[in-house]
């Protein structure tokens, strides 16, 4: 009994910002009681009118008090909602929760751009991300602390975050070269520390997702400590995701070492429940295919009744897809997975300025040729849309356009 009374008393502590609205709501109830007490009695019409006004005032005050109380609660649990109307917030949450179940597969910058567009239409998004990265900050943390690479995971977490912009910027903040943390991003360090604290990389991601208030979930494709190995057409072999493009040789195939890593249960569950499965955009051999080298993931995608879409890159990638057409990209995907890995291929048909193309050609990066008939001969359908944009002289995927193209497939479900 004492415990219950102490809990009740806590609601009246100063500074909580609840008492005034509780009092206002109580005042509204009192007015309702007083107004309705004599409303039905046979009294002079003027008195009945005054009673009706008291009832109406009571209703308005009660609604106002409850609304303000709810806003105080929401401001605590959803800090980013400050200044947002309650009805708008509720509608947004409800609308997003009814959005399509979308699974994206890949890694790198391309996937995070797609996620930032999709989160405006659904909170039922699952990003399945490769953990084969071994370059840059991720590679250093992987070696020094024996953790899975956090870089691609971090980018996807930030892309799906519903947290304030400052929090997202914090996770993307990268230390300069004049410090001991040179080259590391804060988000990578945060995930590394969370992994050490929880003892579990998957749990670290879930706890970080709570901090960033994610619209969806980010799932590592495997929790195994895997290395990506490339076999080139000249017979040479290179191990390490970061080293593969540097060889600048034609790739014949890639595999994971050790082979046959186990897929995460959450990844399999997400694929089984998906309405749309999206492969890419992103680096073909180092971001997308590593996920498909996990047998369980390929099998579940192939057997899924969801609509399966591949988003082809706009430009070829030096050291990975030199001279590749769209069909060549698809053949590489299929040869490493299954013929049933996709139904559609989305190809960019937007124009790219000549000066931008010249700048890319210096690095041997060219527009990916759309050989539509070859793709259709393989049994896949091609969707041609303009989803590119030029930002600071760099070709980017337009997140909003790409999201709308993918969501248009819902009509076929």
FIMAR-414883 format. One line per 10 residues: for each residue x, y, z of C-alpha. Coordinates in steps of 0.2 Angstrom, whole numbers, always signed. Layout:
N
X/Y/Z | ...
***
This chain:
413
+0/+0/+0 | +14/+12/+4 | +23/+8/-12 | +7/+12/-22 | +4/+29/-13 | +23/+33/-15 | +21/+30/-34 | +5/+41/-34 | +14/+55/-25 | +28/+55/-38
+16/+62/-51 | +14/+77/-40 | +33/+81/-39 | +37/+99/-45 | +44/+101/-63 | +36/+86/-71 | +24/+96/-81 | +9/+85/-78 | +0/+92/-63 | -7/+108/-71
-15/+97/-85 | -21/+85/-73 | -29/+99/-64 | -36/+107/-80 | -44/+90/-84 | -51/+88/-67 | -59/+106/-68 | -67/+100/-85 | -74/+85/-77 | -82/+96/-63
-89/+108/-76 | -97/+93/-85 | -105/+86/-69 | -112/+103/-64 | -118/+107/-81 | -127/+90/-84 | -134/+89/-66 | -148/+102/-70 | -148/+101/-89 | -163/+89/-90
-173/+98/-77 | -188/+109/-81 | -180/+126/-79 | -181/+143/-87 | -173/+142/-105 | -160/+154/-100 | -153/+144/-86 | -154/+128/-97 | -143/+138/-110 | -131/+143/-97
-130/+124/-91 | -127/+119/-109 | -113/+132/-111 | -105/+125/-95 | -106/+107/-102 | -98/+113/-118 | -84/+122/-109 | -81/+107/-98 | -79/+96/-114 | -67/+109/-122
-57/+110/-106 | -56/+91/-103 | -50/+88/-121 | -37/+102/-119 | -31/+95/-103 | -30/+77/-110 | -21/+83/-126 | -8/+93/-116 | -5/+78/-104 | -2/+66/-119
+9/+79/-127 | +20/+79/-111 | +21/+60/-111 | +26/+59/-129 | +39/+73/-127 | +47/+62/-115 | +47/+46/-125 | +48/+53/-142 | +59/+69/-140 | +60/+72/-159
+41/+75/-159 | +42/+92/-150 | +31/+105/-159 | +22/+91/-169 | +3/+91/-167 | -3/+75/-158 | -15/+70/-172 | -1/+72/-185 | +11/+61/-174 | -2/+48/-172
-7/+48/-190 | +11/+47/-195 | +15/+32/-184 | -1/+23/-189 | +2/+26/-207 | +20/+20/-207 | +16/+5/-197 | +4/+0/-211 | +17/+2/-224 | +23/-12/-235
+35/-25/-228 | +51/-21/-238 | +68/-30/-237 | +83/-23/-244 | +99/-32/-247 | +116/-25/-249 | +128/-13/-240 | +138/+3/-244 | +132/+21/-248 | +119/+15/-261
+109/+5/-249 | +108/+19/-236 | +102/+31/-249 | +88/+20/-253 | +83/+17/-235 | +82/+36/-232 | +69/+37/-246 | +59/+22/-241 | +57/+27/-222 | +45/+41/-227
+33/+27/-233 | +34/+13/-221 | +42/+8/-204 | +41/-11/-209 | +59/-10/-217 | +72/-23/-214 | +90/-19/-221 | +100/-35/-222 | +118/-29/-223 | +135/-37/-227
+148/-39/-214 | +163/-43/-225 | +170/-25/-225 | +188/-25/-219 | +194/-8/-225 | +195/+9/-217 | +189/+12/-200 | +179/-4/-200 | +194/-14/-204 | +205/-6/-191
+191/-9/-177 | +189/-27/-183 | +207/-31/-181 | +210/-22/-165 | +194/-27/-155 | +189/-43/-164 | +172/-36/-168 | +162/-37/-184 | +164/-22/-196 | +152/-8/-190
+153/+4/-205 | +139/-2/-217 | +128/-6/-202 | +131/+12/-195 | +126/+20/-212 | +110/+10/-213 | +106/+14/-195 | +108/+33/-198 | +98/+31/-214 | +83/+24/-205
+84/+35/-189 | +70/+45/-184 | +81/+54/-171 | +85/+72/-172 | +97/+78/-185 | +110/+82/-172 | +110/+64/-166 | +112/+57/-184 | +126/+70/-187 | +134/+64/-171
+135/+45/-177 | +142/+51/-194 | +155/+62/-186 | +172/+57/-192 | +188/+62/-182 | +202/+71/-191 | +219/+65/-194 | +226/+75/-180 | +219/+64/-166 | +222/+46/-160
+205/+42/-167 | +210/+47/-184 | +198/+41/-198 | +186/+33/-186 | +168/+39/-186 | +159/+41/-169 | +146/+29/-174 | +158/+15/-178 | +166/+18/-160 | +149/+18/-152
+144/+1/-160 | +161/-6/-155 | +159/-1/-137 | +141/-7/-137 | +147/-24/-143 | +160/-25/-130 | +148/-20/-116 | +134/-32/-122 | +146/-46/-129 | +135/-48/-144
+136/-38/-160 | +118/-41/-165 | +112/-35/-148 | +123/-20/-149 | +114/-15/-166 | +97/-17/-158 | +101/-6/-143 | +108/+7/-155 | +92/+6/-165 | +83/+11/-149
+94/+26/-147 | +91/+32/-165 | +72/+28/-164 | +73/+17/-180 | +59/+16/-193 | +63/-2/-197 | +77/-13/-192 | +95/-16/-198 | +101/-35/-198 | +118/-41/-202
+117/-55/-215 | +128/-67/-204 | +137/-66/-187 | +151/-76/-193 | +168/-68/-195 | +169/-69/-214 | +182/-63/-227 | +177/-60/-245 | +189/-69/-258 | +190/-64/-276
+195/-76/-290 | +201/-66/-306 | +199/-72/-324 | +218/-73/-325 | +219/-86/-311 | +225/-75/-297 | +216/-73/-280 | +214/-59/-268 | +207/-59/-250 | +199/-44/-242
+184/-33/-247 | +195/-18/-247 | +208/-25/-258 | +198/-33/-272 | +194/-17/-282 | +212/-12/-280 | +219/-26/-291 | +210/-18/-306 | +207/-36/-314 | +192/-44/-322
+183/-54/-308 | +177/-72/-312 | +169/-76/-295 | +169/-72/-276 | +167/-82/-261 | +167/-81/-242 | +180/-88/-231 | +175/-99/-221 | +162/-105/-233 | +144/-108/-228
+142/-96/-214 | +125/-96/-205 | +112/-83/-209 | +105/-73/-194 | +88/-79/-189 | +81/-61/-190 | +86/-60/-208 | +77/-76/-213 | +62/-71/-204 | +62/-54/-213
+63/-62/-230 | +49/-74/-226 | +37/-60/-222 | +43/-48/-236 | +31/-41/-249 | +45/-33/-259 | +64/-38/-259 | +76/-26/-266 | +94/-30/-271 | +105/-15/-271
+110/-2/-276 | +128/-4/-272 | +144/-12/-277 | +140/-28/-286 | +154/-40/-279 | +158/-32/-263 | +141/-26/-256 | +127/-36/-264 | +134/-53/-268 | +142/-56/-251
+125/-57/-244 | +119/-70/-257 | +134/-81/-254 | +125/-86/-238 | +115/-101/-244 | +100/-99/-232 | +98/-81/-238 | +98/-85/-257 | +87/-100/-254 | +74/-90/-245
+74/-76/-257 | +72/-88/-272 | +58/-97/-264 | +49/-81/-258 | +33/-75/-266 | +38/-57/-264 | +42/-46/-279 | +60/-46/-281 | +69/-31/-288 | +87/-27/-293
+92/-9/-294 | +107/-8/-306 | +120/+5/-303 | +121/+20/-315 | +140/+19/-318 | +152/+5/-319 | +164/+3/-304 | +183/+2/-308 | +190/-14/-302 | +173/-22/-300
+162/-20/-315 | +173/-12/-329 | +164/-14/-346 | +149/-22/-338 | +131/-19/-346 | +116/-21/-335 | +114/-39/-341 | +132/-43/-336 | +127/-37/-318 | +112/-48/-318
+122/-63/-324 | +135/-61/-310 | +121/-60/-297 | +112/-76/-304 | +129/-86/-306 | +132/-83/-287 | +115/-86/-281 | +99/-93/-291 | +89/-89/-307 | +75/-85/-296
+84/-71/-286 | +75/-57/-295 | +59/-53/-306 | +63/-35/-311 | +78/-24/-315 | +77/-6/-312 | +88/+4/-325 | +92/+22/-325 | +87/+31/-341 | +90/+49/-335
+103/+60/-344 | +120/+63/-336 | +129/+79/-342 | +144/+77/-353 | +156/+86/-341 | +151/+74/-327 | +154/+59/-339 | +171/+65/-344 | +176/+67/-326 | +171/+49/-322
+179/+42/-338 | +196/+48/-331 | +194/+34/-317 | +188/+22/-331 | +170/+23/-324 | +157/+23/-338 | +138/+23/-340 | +131/+6/-338 | +124/+0/-355 | +106/-4/-355
+105/-20/-365 | +87/-23/-362 | +83/-37/-375 | +97/-47/-367 | +89/-45/-350 | +72/-50/-356 | +79/-65/-365 | +85/-71/-348 | +67/-70/-342 | +68/-54/-332
+58/-38/-334 | +66/-21/-336 | +59/-5/-328 | +67/+11/-335 | +66/+26/-325 | +76/+42/-321 | +82/+40/-303 | +99/+49/-304 | +104/+66/-298 | +120/+76/-299
+126/+83/-282 | +143/+92/-282 | +148/+85/-298 | +144/+67/-292 | +131/+55/-298 | +119/+50/-284 | +104/+40/-283 | +88/+51/-280 | +81/+43/-264 | +64/+50/-266
+62/+45/-284 | +69/+27/-281 | +58/+24/-266 | +42/+29/-276 | +48/+17/-290 | +50/+3/-278 | +33/+6/-269 | +24/+6/-286 | +27/-13/-287 | +15/-15/-272
+0/-13/-285 | +5/-30/-292 | +4/-39/-275
***
